Amino acid sequence: MSNSLENLPLDHDIYSHLMKISYAEHVPVSKLINDMLREHMDVYLLWRQMGYVLVSKEVLKSSLTRTPNDELLEYAGKIASRYREAAILMRGRPSLEAYINLIRAFIGVNGYSVEKSKNGENDVLIVQFNINGKYSLFLGNAYKILLEEFAEIERFEITDNLAFFEYRKR
């Protein structure tokens, strides 16, 4: 179901920029605006409520490189708790679907990639960060904590570039 806002006034510069993006990406303006608003509501507004800030990859790499692994795992638990709160704020309660949607939103807005597929009866989630092993360890374990709430982890691997999860829903 969709609703229409007729005669929605837009600033001329915003309208021109939207038209350029729409043309370059071969996407209708309405879809472009809907996607932007959804990302804003699902990511940016939520992050503000949770106290997140934007940090450059270089600052993040440098900070993580000097952080001991046990401390990173502690932070992973704290971030998982934040995701749980976000699932409650967005969906009313945590669920595997809510967690996957939050992970996808975070990955998308940060320019990382995520692939979800099947391996027999199991689901497979591959999150490619391409930052460093410490970052993969940190966020990979945060995501593992979330997935374990609703799934059995069959296989979990961390590399310098990615986190791999093979899991079965409970």
C-alpha positions in Angstrom: 0.0 0.0 0.0 1.3 3.4 -0.8 0.2 6.9 0.0 0.8 9.9 -2.2 1.7 13.4 -1.1 0.7 15.6 -4.0 2.4 18.9 -4.5 5.1 18.3 -2.0 7.2 21.4 -2.2 11.0 20.6 -2.7 13.9 23.1 -2.7 15.0 23.6 -6.3 18.6 22.4 -5.5 17.3 19.2 -3.9 14.9 18.6 -6.8 17.7 19.0 -9.3 20.0 16.7 -7.4 17.3 14.1 -7.1 16.6 14.2 -10.8 20.3 13.8 -11.6 20.6 10.7 -9.4 17.3 9.3 -10.8 18.6 9.7 -14.3 22.1 8.4 -13.6 20.8 5.3 -11.7 17.7 4.7 -13.9 15.5 4.8 -10.8 12.1 6.5 -10.6 12.3 9.7 -8.4 9.5 8.3 -6.1 11.6 5.1 -5.4 14.7 7.2 -4.8 12.9 9.4 -2.3 11.3 6.4 -0.6 14.6 4.7 -0.3 16.3 7.8 1.1 13.6 8.4 3.7 13.6 4.7 4.7 17.4 4.8 5.2 17.1 8.0 7.1 14.5 6.6 9.4 16.0 3.1 9.7 19.6 4.2 10.2 20.3 7.8 10.9 17.4 8.6 13.3 18.0 5.3 15.1 21.7 6.0 15.4 21.2 9.4 16.9 18.9 7.9 19.5 21.5 5.2 20.3 24.3 7.8 20.5 26.3 6.6 17.5 28.7 9.0 15.6 30.4 8.9 12.2 34.1 8.1 12.4 36.5 7.8 9.5 37.8 4.3 8.6 41.4 5.4 9.3 40.6 6.5 12.8 38.6 3.3 13.4 41.5 1.1 12.1 44.0 2.9 14.2 41.9 2.7 17.4 41.1 -1.0 16.9 44.6 -2.0 16.1 45.7 -0.9 19.6 42.7 -2.5 21.4 43.3 -5.9 23.0 41.1 -8.7 21.6 39.4 -9.4 25.0 38.4 -5.7 25.1 37.0 -5.9 21.5 34.9 -8.9 22.5 33.6 -7.0 25.5 32.6 -4.1 23.2 31.0 -6.6 20.8 28.6 -7.5 23.6 27.8 -3.9 24.2 27.1 -3.3 20.5 24.9 -6.4 20.4 22.9 -4.9 23.3 22.5 -1.7 21.3 21.3 -3.6 18.2 18.8 -5.4 20.5 17.5 -2.0 21.7 17.3 -0.8 18.1 15.3 -3.9 17.2 12.9 -3.0 20.0 12.7 0.6 18.9 12.1 -0.3 15.2 10.1 -3.5 15.3 8.7 -3.6 18.9 10.7 -6.7 19.8 13.9 -8.4 18.7 13.7 -11.1 16.1 16.1 -12.7 13.6 14.5 -10.8 10.8 14.9 -7.5 12.7 18.6 -8.2 13.4 19.3 -9.1 9.8 17.6 -5.9 8.6 19.6 -3.9 11.1 22.8 -5.6 9.9 21.9 -4.9 6.3 21.2 -1.3 7.0 24.5 -0.8 8.9 26.4 -2.6 6.2 24.7 -0.6 3.4 25.2 2.8 4.9 28.9 2.1 5.5 29.6 0.9 2.0 30.4 -2.7 3.1 28.8 -5.7 1.4 26.6 -8.4 2.7 25.5 -11.7 1.0 22.8 -13.9 2.3 22.3 -17.4 0.8 21.4 -20.9 1.7 23.6 -24.0 2.2 21.1 -26.9 2.3 18.8 -26.2 5.4 21.2 -23.6 6.8 21.3 -19.9 6.1 24.6 -18.3 5.2 25.5 -14.6 5.9 28.8 -13.2 4.7 29.6 -9.7 5.8 32.6 -8.1 4.0 34.1 -5.2 5.9 37.5 -4.8 4.2 38.9 -2.9 7.1 41.1 -5.2 9.2 41.0 -8.4 11.3 40.3 -6.5 14.5 37.2 -4.9 13.0 36.0 -8.3 11.7 36.6 -9.8 15.1 34.7 -6.9 16.8 31.6 -6.7 14.6 31.6 -10.4 13.6 31.2 -11.3 17.3 28.6 -8.7 17.9 26.6 -10.2 15.0 27.2 -13.7 16.3 25.7 -12.7 19.6 22.6 -11.4 17.9 22.2 -14.5 15.6 22.6 -16.9 18.5 19.5 -15.5 20.2 17.4 -17.0 17.4 19.6 -19.5 15.6 22.1 -22.2 16.1 25.5 -21.2 14.7 26.8 -24.1 12.6 30.0 -22.3 11.4 31.5 -19.0 12.2 34.7 -17.6 10.7 36.6 -14.3 10.9 39.2 -13.1 8.4 40.9 -9.8 8.0 38.2 -8.8 5.6 35.0 -10.6 6.5 32.8 -12.4 9.0 31.1 -15.7 7.8 28.1 -17.2 9.5 26.3 -20.4 8.7 23.3 -20.9 11.0 20.0 -22.7 11.4 16.9 -20.9 12.6 15.4 -22.3 15.9 
